C-alpha cells in the first residue's frame, strides 16, 4: 500500500516512514501543506496521514479543500490537537479517523487497516479470494492449506493483487503501489517478488498474462 504522509515534524516523520515501511507500505513524505495539497490532488496513494499543525496551511483547510474538490481518498488525521471541538471539526469536514499525538504506532497501523476495510466494505482484517486468504494484521497468507508469514514487500504485492481479483496489474501499476518517490527500483524487482511467492506456495498462486502483467483468480479454478 502506498501512503502519503503530510507531517512537518522530522522526528515523527522519520519514525513513521520507518515503521510503516516495516509493514510493507511505501511512504511518500511531504513536510508542508502546499506540497501536501498538490500530492493529494495528484493521486496515486491509497491513504493519507495528515497532521493539522503544518507551517504554511492549516491541515483542516487542506482537508476541507480536498473534500470540496470531490477527492474521496481515505484520510486519517494525526495531530496534537486533542480538544473535542477539534475532533468533531476534523470528522465533520471529512476525515475518516482522528488520532491524537502521542500515539502508539501499532494503534495507528490498526486504524489505517480499519479505514481501508471500511472503504473496501470488508468487516474483518482478512481478504479471501478464491483459494487465497491474506491476514492484513499478521501478514499470514494461506493457499491450498499452506500458510506462511510474508515479508513486507511480498505482503504489499499480494495485497495489491487481492484488492483487484481478476484484474491484470501491469509492472508499472505494481511498482506504483510498492515503491515510494525516489526509491530505486530494479527492472526485475516485481519478477523477483513473484518468484519468491510462487516458491513459497505454488506457481499458480499468481498468474502471468504474457505482455500485460499479473493477476490472481477471483474463484477457485
Secondary structure as GFF3:
##gff-version 3
##sequence-region A 1 221
A	DSSP	beta_strand	2	6	.	.	.	ID=ss1
A	DSSP	alpha_helix	10	22	.	.	.	ID=ss2
A	DSSP	beta_strand	26	30	.	.	.	ID=ss3
A	DSSP	alpha_helix	33	42	.	.	.	ID=ss4
A	DSSP	beta_strand	47	50	.	.	.	ID=ss5
A	DSSP	alpha_helix	59	68	.	.	.	ID=ss6
A	DSSP	beta_strand	75	79	.	.	.	ID=ss7
A	DSSP	alpha_helix	84	93	.	.	.	ID=ss8
A	DSSP	beta_strand	97	100	.	.	.	ID=ss9
A	DSSP	alpha_helix	105	120	.	.	.	ID=ss10
A	DSSP	beta_strand	126	129	.	.	.	ID=ss11
A	DSSP	beta_strand	132	135	.	.	.	ID=ss12
A	DSSP	beta_strand	140	143	.	.	.	ID=ss13
A	DSSP	beta_strand	146	149	.	.	.	ID=ss14
A	DSSP	alpha_helix	152	162	.	.	.	ID=ss15
A	DSSP	alpha_helix	171	178	.	.	.	ID=ss16
A	DSSP	alpha_helix	189	200	.	.	.	ID=ss17
A	DSSP	beta_strand	207	209	.	.	.	ID=ss18
A	DSSP	beta_strand	213	215	.	.	.	ID=ss19
###
